[in-house]
Amino acid sequence: MADQTTTQANDAAVVAGDTAAAGTIDAASGAGAAVAADGAAGDRPVKIVGIVCNWCSYAGADTAGTGRFKQPPNLRLIRVPCTGRVDPLFALKAFEKGADGVLISGCHPGDCHYSEGNYYARRKFELLERMIHHLGIPKERFRWTWVSASEGQRWQQVVTEFVAGVEKLGPREGRAL
């Protein structure tokens, strides 16, 4: 029973992207320090969190996938109804939890399914973009953009450029802001 619990906790840590915690759990069960050694920050791929609008940017990402456009595999999307309802603290929380980069994307101005949501988003994320370096996070690790449902190729371009920029910076050291 204890081995099963350890394995489930280890699996949850690996799914969450926390290989260091998985190594600690494995080491506690005596299964090996190899997992802990593989979790070094220097050799792991960067983790990018994307917070995207359901109606435009998520659909644009889907269009890119349907069109078989090549995209980086280390981007994880969080679909929200509207980027206007996204609190800038969500992006900061992603950094706190270990994300190496955060991309926020929504409908083009004037195309919001909720009338004015993207205007609210623009105000919030321009301010966050100006302030983020004061928190010790390079501004190149955060980006917000507009992508519509029909812009699959643009989505692929935005994501590829952003991930390449974050990869150039490398994984973030530590988790705290």
C-alpha positions as CSV (number, residue, x, y, z in Angstrom):
1,M,0.0,0.0,0.0
2,A,2.8,2.4,0.9
3,D,4.5,1.7,-2.5
4,Q,1.3,2.4,-4.4
5,T,0.8,5.7,-2.5
6,T,4.4,6.7,-3.2
7,T,4.0,5.9,-6.9
8,Q,0.8,7.9,-7.2
9,A,2.4,10.9,-5.5
10,N,5.5,10.5,-7.7
11,D,3.2,10.4,-10.8
12,A,1.4,13.5,-9.7
13,A,4.7,15.4,-9.2
14,V,5.9,14.4,-12.7
15,V,2.6,15.4,-14.3
16,A,2.9,18.8,-12.6
17,G,6.3,19.1,-14.0
18,D,8.1,18.8,-10.6
19,T,10.8,16.3,-11.3
20,A,12.8,17.4,-8.2
21,A,9.8,16.5,-6.0
22,A,9.4,13.3,-7.9
23,G,13.1,12.5,-7.2
24,T,12.6,13.2,-3.5
25,I,9.6,10.9,-3.3
26,D,11.5,8.2,-5.2
27,A,14.6,8.7,-3.0
28,A,12.4,8.3,0.1
29,S,11.2,4.9,-1.2
30,G,14.7,3.9,-2.1
31,A,13.9,3.7,-5.9
32,G,16.8,5.9,-6.9
33,A,18.5,9.2,-7.1
34,A,18.7,9.0,-10.9
35,V,15.3,10.8,-11.2
36,A,16.6,13.6,-8.8
37,A,19.7,14.0,-10.9
38,D,17.8,14.2,-14.1
39,G,15.7,17.1,-12.7
40,A,18.6,19.6,-12.7
41,A,17.4,23.0,-13.9
42,G,20.1,23.4,-16.5
43,D,19.2,20.5,-18.7
44,R,15.4,20.6,-18.5
45,P,13.3,22.0,-21.3
46,V,11.6,25.3,-20.5
47,K,8.0,25.3,-19.3
48,I,5.7,27.8,-20.9
49,V,2.1,28.5,-19.7
50,G,-0.3,30.0,-22.2
51,I,-3.5,31.6,-21.0
52,V,-5.8,31.9,-24.0
53,C,-9.3,33.1,-24.9
54,N,-11.7,30.3,-25.7
55,W,-13.3,32.1,-28.7
56,C,-10.3,33.3,-30.7
57,S,-6.8,32.4,-29.5
58,Y,-7.7,28.8,-28.4
59,A,-9.5,28.4,-31.7
60,G,-6.4,29.8,-33.5
61,A,-4.2,27.3,-31.7
62,D,-6.7,24.6,-32.8
63,T,-6.5,25.8,-36.4
64,A,-2.7,25.6,-36.2
65,G,-2.9,22.1,-35.0
66,T,-5.5,21.1,-37.6
67,G,-3.3,22.6,-40.3
68,R,-0.4,20.6,-38.9
69,F,1.8,23.6,-38.3
70,K,4.9,22.7,-36.3
71,Q,4.6,24.0,-32.7
72,P,6.9,23.7,-29.7
73,P,5.8,20.9,-27.4
74,N,6.6,22.7,-24.1
75,L,3.6,25.1,-24.2
76,R,0.6,24.2,-21.9
77,L,-2.6,26.1,-22.6
78,I,-5.2,27.2,-20.1
79,R,-8.4,28.1,-21.8
80,V,-10.5,30.9,-20.3
81,P,-13.8,32.4,-21.5
82,C,-12.3,35.8,-22.0
83,T,-8.8,37.3,-21.3
84,G,-10.6,40.4,-19.8
85,R,-11.4,38.2,-16.8
86,V,-7.8,37.1,-16.3
87,D,-6.2,38.6,-13.3
88,P,-2.5,39.5,-13.8
89,L,-1.8,37.6,-10.6
90,F,-2.5,34.4,-12.6
91,A,0.6,35.1,-14.7
92,L,2.6,35.8,-11.6
93,K,1.3,32.7,-9.9
94,A,2.5,30.7,-12.9
95,F,6.0,32.1,-12.5
96,E,5.8,31.4,-8.8
97,K,4.9,27.8,-9.5
98,G,7.9,27.3,-11.8
99,A,6.9,28.5,-15.3
100,D,9.7,29.8,-17.3
101,G,7.5,32.0,-19.5
102,V,3.8,33.1,-19.7
103,L,2.0,33.9,-22.9
104,I,-1.5,35.5,-22.8
105,S,-3.5,35.7,-26.0
106,G,-7.0,36.9,-26.7
107,C,-9.3,38.3,-29.4
108,H,-8.3,41.3,-31.5
109,P,-9.7,44.7,-30.2
110,G,-13.2,45.0,-31.4
111,D,-13.7,41.3,-31.9
112,C,-14.3,40.2,-28.3
113,H,-17.3,37.9,-27.9
114,Y,-18.0,39.7,-24.6
115,S,-17.9,43.2,-26.2
116,E,-15.1,44.9,-24.2
117,G,-13.1,42.1,-22.5
118,N,-10.0,42.5,-24.6
119,Y,-9.9,46.3,-23.8
120,Y,-9.8,45.4,-20.1
121,A,-7.1,42.8,-20.8
122,R,-5.0,45.3,-22.7
123,R,-5.0,47.7,-19.8
124,K,-4.0,45.0,-17.3
125,F,-1.3,43.3,-19.3
126,E,0.4,46.5,-20.5
127,L,0.7,47.5,-16.9
128,L,2.0,44.1,-15.9
129,E,4.5,44.1,-18.8
130,R,5.9,47.5,-17.5
131,M,6.1,46.2,-13.9
132,I,7.3,42.7,-14.3
133,H,11.0,43.4,-14.3
134,H,10.6,45.1,-10.9
135,L,9.7,41.6,-9.6
136,G,13.0,40.1,-10.9
137,I,11.4,38.5,-14.0
138,P,12.9,39.6,-17.4
139,K,10.2,41.1,-19.6
140,E,11.2,38.7,-22.3
141,R,9.6,35.9,-20.2
142,F,6.1,37.5,-20.5
143,R,4.1,38.3,-23.6
144,W,0.5,39.1,-24.5
145,T,-0.9,39.2,-28.0
146,W,-4.0,39.0,-30.1
147,V,-4.7,36.0,-32.3
148,S,-8.0,35.3,-34.0
149,A,-9.6,31.9,-34.8
150,S,-8.6,32.1,-38.4
151,E,-4.9,32.9,-37.7
152,G,-3.4,29.5,-37.2
153,Q,-0.2,30.4,-39.0
154,R,0.1,33.6,-36.9
155,W,-0.4,31.5,-33.7
156,Q,2.4,29.1,-34.8
157,Q,4.7,32.1,-35.4
158,V,3.9,33.8,-32.1
159,V,4.4,30.7,-30.1
160,T,7.5,29.6,-31.9
161,E,9.2,33.0,-31.5
162,F,8.2,33.3,-27.8
163,V,9.4,29.8,-26.9
164,A,12.6,30.4,-28.7
165,G,13.2,33.6,-26.8
166,V,12.5,31.9,-23.5
167,E,14.7,29.0,-24.4
168,K,17.5,31.5,-25.1
169,L,17.2,32.8,-21.6
170,G,17.1,29.2,-20.2
171,P,15.1,27.8,-17.3
172,R,14.4,30.2,-14.4
173,E,16.4,29.6,-11.2
174,G,14.2,29.0,-8.2
175,R,10.5,29.4,-8.0
176,A,9.9,32.5,-6.0
177,L,9.3,35.9,-7.6
